[in-house]
Amino acid sequence: MGSTTTLHSFSLPLLISGFVPLLFPIMVASIGINYGQIANNLPSPENVVPLVKSLGATKVKLYDADPRVLKAFANTGVEFIVGLGNEYLSKIRDPDQAQAWVKTNVQSYLPATRITCIAVGNEVLTLNDTSLSDNLLPAMQNVHTALVTLNLHQQVSVTTAHSLAVLQSSYPPSAGAFRSDLASCITQLLNFHVKTGSPILINAYPYFAYKANCKQIPIDFVLFQPNTGIVDPLSNLHYDNMLFAQIDAVYYALASLGFKKLCVQISETGWPSKGDEDEAGATLENAKKYNGNLLKLITQKKGTPMRPNSDLNIFVFALFNENMKPGPTSERNYGLFKPDGTPAYMLGLANHVGSASTGSAATNTTVLGMLPSASSPAGYLSISSSTGKVDLHSVLIFLCLVVVVWITVLFEI
């Protein structure tokens, strides 16, 4: 995978409509992105809108229901999963509180902002906190009941995100099984998903598996690079990357409990571009390969070996590097973008280019243009996210340069 995007051929109308060189390709499938904000240097939500569109992302997952973000993305067509944090679970056991939360954080933004899902809690079952786990299902039920009362349940679903650590075994994929101590709780949650038609969310990070066993796990297998892969001895299915193996392990675990038709979405996956000395594999080059190859797979609409005809529902982690996240250095370096809006690294995906879209993310594809440095006004493109209009003065300067080059070529001929 190359480190830069090559402009193979172009025309004057293309350059005018795109205005600037392109770094990312047109995306033809549904891409999700996690928008975390544990930082003190991030751009305003209004300036984040064109960045999300530049990725071709049509779905955004929040860890809260930030009103600034939800207002900024109104009428963009981008779908949202909003988060109800772990700290609210006990409060939301009260049905009145649940309905008040839904009215304030969901109903008030519809239909302008396309909120389609509420994630109640995050990785609750693996935190070893019974006060949280005991409140999880009642909170989910109350939020769903509130949606029914407000007649929003047909457009907004309720779910929760789990760490892959809810699995007791994941290798080979056909041996996938949930932890025995969580089986009862998970079964109740799965029954809720079946009843309400909501997806189960899983946070899956091949990086963590590689970091813990870097001498045993081939790096190409976790980075979607060419490799011999593995064959599951029971299913005889061939796997050439770890993420697909992890996803199918979840499907097998669900099947073992009798839930064969539930929809699985990967609510988080990504790779850090920087880490501490003891964090094997946390490099810019590996992050570029992981996320670049992952986005290629998503756009190819390629399913897993067990579910080859099912589109991947994946949310990449994350939109930005977040400088205030606790923990090792890697935790602060998962972003596709730096806080000034420039790419953290070049994914180098495109073999072709196209004009930038100015329409809804739900009905159009978009591309990422070269972002100016932080020294330029606001550090972002002078393009309105709502109208797609380009600064006229800059266009005129650009056209003059084109004319000069054209005249020079003519005289040389």
N, C-alpha and C positions, 0 to 999 in steps of 0.2 A: 504494500500500500504506500503510495507516494505521500510526501509531506506537504505538497502544494497542489492546488487545482490548476490545470493547464487550460488556457483559452485556445481551443483548436481553430475555431473559425467564428466570425462574427460579422454583423452588418451594422450600419449606422443607426437604424431604428432600434436594434437590440441594445446598443450602448446607451442610447438616450433613455430607453425605458428602464434598463437596469441601473444606469448611471455610473456604476462603479464595478471593478472587478469582482468576481464571485468566488466565495470560498467553499460553499456547500452546494450540493446539487439540488435539483427539484426533487421533492419527496412525493412519492405516489401512494404511500400507505400511511396509516394512522400512527403517529409518533407521540408518545407521552413524555413529559419532563417534570421532574420534581423541582419545585420552587421553594427552597428553604431560605430563611432570612435570619439565621443566627450570625449576624455580622453588623458592623457599624459603618460600613463604607459602600453599601449597595446603592445602585441607581434607584430613582423613583419608579414606582410601578408603571407610570405613563411611558417611561423610557424603556421599560422591560418588554412592552407589547411588541415592538418591531423585532426585538431579539428572539422572542418566542416564535414569531412568524418566520423569521429568517431560517430557523431550523426546520420549517415545515411542520412543526408540532401543532397538533389539533387538540391535544389534551394536556392539562396542567393539574398537578396534584399539590395541594397546600397542606401544611401541618396545622393550620388554624383556619379562620374565616376572616382574614384581614380585610376590612372594608375598603382600604385604599386600593388593594389589588382587585377586588371584585368590581369596584366602580371603574377602574382603569380599563378592564377587559370587557366592559359592557359593549354589546353590539359588534363584537369581533368574531363571534362564532366559535371561539375556543371553549371546549368543555372543561368543567372543573370538578375535581374531587376536593371538597373542603374537609378540614380536619376538626374533630372535637377532641381536645387533648386529654391525656390520662388524668390530669388534675381535676377534670370536670365530671368524671364518671360517677362519683358518689352523689353529686348534686343532681345529675340527670336521672337518678333513680326516682326522683319526684316527677310524676307525669306533667305537672304544671310547669316545672322548670324546663323540661324537655320541649314542651310546646313553645314556651317563651323563647328558648334558644333557636328553634327552627324558624319562628316568625322573624326574629331579629337578624339571623345570620344566613338564612336561605330565602325565605319567601320575599323579603324586602328587595332582593336583587333580581328576582325572576320577573319577566322572562328575558330581560336585557342581557343579563349574564347567565350563561348556560351551565348552571350547577346541576350536575346529573347524579352525584353520589356524595354521601357523607361517610367518612371513615371515622368511626367511633373508637378512639384509643389507638395506640401504636405499640405493637409487639408486647402486649399486656401479658400473655400467657407464659412468656419466658423471662419475666422480670422477678419471678419468685416472690410476688407480693399478693397475698390472698385478698387483701382489701380491694385491690384493683381487679383481680380476676373474678371475684365474687360479684362485682358491680358491672362487669362488662356486658353480659347478655341482657340483664334488666335495662341497662342504658340503651342498648341497641333496640330493644323492643319498644321502649318508650319513645325513642326518636321516630321509629317507624309508625307507631300509633299516631304521633303528632302529624306526620306527613299524611296519613290517611284522613285524619280529622280536617286537615287543611286542603284535602283533595290534591295533594302533590305526589302521592305515592306512585303514580304511573310514570312520572318523569324523573323522580329522585329516588335512588336506592340507598340502602344502609348496609355497611359492611365494617370490617376491621382488618388491619394489616398484621400479619404474623411474620416473625423471623423464621427462617428455614430451620432453626433449632427446635421447632415443634416436632420435627421428625426424629425418631429414634434411630432409624437407619435410612440411608439414601443411596447406598451402593451395594450391588448394582441397582439401577433404577427400579427393576421389577421387585426388589426387596423393600421398596419404600414403605415405611410404616410410621404412624404417629407414636409419640412417647406414650407408654402405657399409663403414666400418671396423669396425662392430659386427655386420655381417650374419652372419658365421660363428658368433660367440659367441651371438647371439640365436637363431639357428636351432637350436643345440644345446639352449638353454633351452626353446624352444618344443616341441621333441621330448619333453623331459622332462615338460612340461605335458600333452601329448597322452597320453603313457604313463601318467601318474599321475592324470589327470583333474582337475588343479588349475587355478585361474584365473590369468590374468596380471594383475598389479596395476600401475596407472599413476597417478602423481601429476600432476594437471592443474590449472593455475592460470591462468585467463583474466586474472587481475590482473597477472601478470608481462608478458603480451603488451600489455596496455593501458598499463602503466607505461612500457614501452619505446617505445610508439608512440601516445601519447595524442592526438596531433594528427591521426592518420590513422584511428584506430579509434573509432567512435561508442560513447559510454559506455553507451547503452541496449542495444547489442548484447551487451555483456559482463555486464550486470546483469539480463538476462532481462526487460527492460522492453519495452513495445510499440515496434517498429521495422520498417522495410521488409525488413531482413535481406539475405541474399545467395542467389544461385542458383548452384550448382556447374555450370559450363559443360559438364562431361563427364557427370555423372550426372543432371543436371537436377533434383536435389533442392534444396529450399528450406530454408535455415537461418535461424532467427531469434535464435540465441544462439551464442556462441563455444564454450561447453563442449561442446555437442552436435557442433559441427564438429570439435573436437579429438578427441572420442571416436570419431567415424566415421573420422577420419584414421588412428587406430590400427587400426580394423577393416580399412581399405583396405591399410594397410601389412602387416598379417597375411596378408591375402588374396594380396598380391603375392608372398609367400614360400610360398604354398600352404597356409596355415593359416586356413581359412574358418570353422571351427566352434569355435574357442577362446572361452572365456568371458572377457570383459574386465570388471574391476572398477576403479572409480576410488577408489584407496586414500587419496587426499588431494585436497581442493579447498576453497577458502575465500577470505575477503577480509578484510584488516586494517582495524580500526576507527580506527587512528591510524598516522601515519607521519612521516618527516622532510619537510622543505620540498621536497626534490627527488623525493619519492615521490608521483607524481601519482595521484589517486583514492583514496588511503588515508584515508578518512573514515568516521566513524560512520554517516552516512546511506547511503553506498554499501555498507558491510558489511551493514547492515540489509536493504537491497534485495537484495543478492546472495544472502545466506543465506536470507532469507525466501522469495524467489521460488524458490530451489533446493529448499527443503523442500516447497513447494507442488507442484513438478514431481514430486518423489519420491512424494508421497502420491497423486498422480494416476496413478501407474504408467504414465507416458508414456515411450515409448522414443524413440530417436533417429530421424532420417529414414531412415537405412540399416537400422536394426533397430527398426522401430516396435512390434513385438510383444514385444520383450525388456524386462523390467523393469530399471530402472536400479539398479545395485549401487554405491552411492556412500557414502563415509565423509567426513563434513564435518570440516574442520580449523579449529578444534579445540575441545575442551571448555573449556579455561581459557586466559586470558592467562598467559604464562610469563615471569616477570620476569628470569630469568637466561639467556635465550637470547642468543647473540651476534649481531652484525650490526646492520642498521638498526632503527629504532624499530618498523617494521611487524612484524618478527619476533616481537616481544613482545606483539603486540596482535591475534592471530587468534581469541581465545577468544569463545565464546558466553556464558561466565560470567566474572565477576571472582572472585578467590580467596575472597571472603567468601560466595560462593554466590548473589549477586545477578546478574541478567542484565546483560551488558555493554551491551545495548540491547534495546529491545522489538521483536520481530519482527512483531507485529501481524498474525498469520495468520488468526485465528479469526473466523468469522461466526456461530458457535454455540458452546455450551459443553456439557460433560457431566460426569458424576461421575468422581472420581478412582478409578483402579483400585488394588486392594490385592493383586492376584494376580501371577502370573508374567508377565514382560515378553514371553515367547514366546506367551502365549495371551490376553493382555489388552492394551488400549490405555490409555495414561496421559496425564495433562495436568500442566502445570506450575503450581503454586500460587504466590501472592505470597510470596516469601521475606522473612523479617524482617531487620532490620538487623543489622550485626555486633555491636551492643550487646546483643542478645538472647542467651539461653543458647546458646552454641556457634555462634551466627549462623545456625542452621538451624531448620527446622520441628521441632516436638516430635512427630514421627511416626516410629514404628519402621519401618524399611525391610523388616523380615521379617514383621511382622504387620499393618502398616497401622493400628495403634491410635492414636487421637488423645488428647491430654492431656485428661482428664475435667474438670479445673477450668476450662480455657479454654472447653470446650464449654458448661458450665453458665453461665458468664458470657455467652457468646454467646446462649444460649437466653433468658436473662433480658432481654437487650436486645431480642430479637425480641418477647417478650411485652409489654414496655413500649411499643414502637412500635405493636403491635397494639391495645392498650388505648387509646392516645392517638388513633389513627385512629377507633376506635369512638365515643369521646366527641365527637369533632369531627362525626361523622355525626349 
